[in-house]
């Protein structure tokens, strides 16, 4: 499956597994990748609409994750 924004890479492995840390890394990568605030807000809304597993799945759908 190709992520929505394949040019934006977010490091998930070997990092703090805390949901807030993951959200922060995704937001920072999205900003650095030039995503509009509305797109970042849409990601954050979707990512926080469920549990931890949902957060990880959303990050993988939106970004290239490692």
C-alpha positions as a Markdown table, in Angstrom:
| # | Residue | x | y | z |
|---|---|---|---|---|
| 1 | Unk | 0.0 | 0.0 | 0.0 |
| 2 | Unk | 1.3 | 3.4 | -1.0 |
| 3 | Unk | 1.0 | 6.1 | 1.7 |
| 4 | Unk | -0.9 | 9.3 | 1.0 |
| 5 | Unk | 2.3 | 11.3 | 1.3 |
| 6 | Unk | 5.2 | 8.9 | 0.4 |
| 7 | Unk | 7.8 | 11.7 | 0.3 |
| 8 | Unk | 7.3 | 12.3 | 4.0 |
| 9 | Unk | 9.2 | 9.8 | 6.2 |
| 10 | Unk | 8.4 | 9.3 | 9.9 |
| 11 | Unk | 10.7 | 7.1 | 12.1 |
| 12 | Unk | 8.5 | 4.9 | 14.3 |
| 13 | Unk | 10.9 | 2.0 | 15.2 |
| 14 | Unk | 13.5 | 2.5 | 17.8 |
| 15 | Unk | 11.8 | 5.6 | 19.2 |
| 16 | Unk | 9.6 | 6.4 | 22.1 |
| 17 | Unk | 6.3 | 4.4 | 21.6 |
| 18 | Unk | 4.3 | 7.0 | 23.5 |
| 19 | Unk | 1.3 | 8.1 | 21.4 |
| 20 | Unk | 2.0 | 11.8 | 22.0 |
| 21 | Unk | 5.6 | 11.3 | 20.9 |
| 22 | Unk | 4.4 | 9.6 | 17.7 |
| 23 | Unk | 1.9 | 12.4 | 17.0 |
| 24 | Unk | 4.6 | 14.9 | 17.5 |
| 25 | Unk | 7.0 | 13.2 | 15.1 |
| 26 | Unk | 4.3 | 12.9 | 12.5 |
| 27 | Unk | 3.3 | 16.5 | 12.9 |
| 28 | Unk | 6.9 | 17.7 | 12.7 |
| 29 | Unk | 7.5 | 15.6 | 9.6 |
| 30 | Unk | 4.3 | 16.8 | 7.9 |
| 31 | Unk | 5.3 | 20.5 | 8.6 |
| 32 | Unk | 8.8 | 19.9 | 7.3 |
| 33 | Unk | 7.3 | 18.1 | 4.2 |
| 34 | Unk | 5.2 | 21.2 | 3.4 |
| 35 | Unk | 1.7 | 19.9 | 4.2 |
| 36 | Unk | -0.9 | 22.6 | 4.7 |
| 37 | Unk | -2.2 | 23.2 | 8.2 |
| 38 | Unk | -5.6 | 21.8 | 7.1 |
| 39 | Unk | -4.0 | 18.5 | 6.0 |
| 40 | Unk | -2.0 | 18.3 | 9.3 |
| 41 | Unk | -5.2 | 18.9 | 11.3 |
| 42 | Unk | -7.0 | 16.2 | 9.2 |
| 43 | Unk | -4.2 | 13.8 | 10.0 |
| 44 | Unk | -4.3 | 14.6 | 13.7 |
| 45 | Unk | -8.1 | 14.3 | 13.9 |
| 46 | Unk | -8.0 | 10.9 | 12.1 |
| 47 | Unk | -5.1 | 9.6 | 14.1 |
| 48 | Unk | -6.6 | 10.5 | 17.5 |
| 49 | Unk | -10.1 | 9.0 | 16.6 |
| 50 | Unk | -9.2 | 5.6 | 18.0 |
| 51 | Unk | -6.8 | 3.6 | 20.0 |
| 52 | Unk | -3.0 | 3.3 | 19.8 |
| 53 | Unk | -3.2 | 0.7 | 17.0 |
| 54 | Unk | -5.4 | 3.1 | 15.0 |
| 55 | Unk | -2.8 | 5.8 | 15.5 |
| 56 | Unk | -0.1 | 3.5 | 14.1 |
| 57 | Unk | -2.3 | 2.4 | 11.1 |
| 58 | Unk | -3.2 | 6.0 | 10.3 |
| 59 | Unk | 0.5 | 7.1 | 10.4 |
| 60 | Unk | 1.3 | 4.2 | 8.0 |
| 61 | Unk | -1.6 | 5.2 | 5.7 |
| 62 | Unk | -0.4 | 8.9 | 5.6 |
| 63 | Unk | 3.4 | 8.7 | 5.6 |
| 64 | Unk | 6.3 | 6.5 | 4.7 |
| 65 | Unk | 7.1 | 4.9 | 8.1 |
| 66 | Unk | 10.3 | 3.2 | 9.2 |
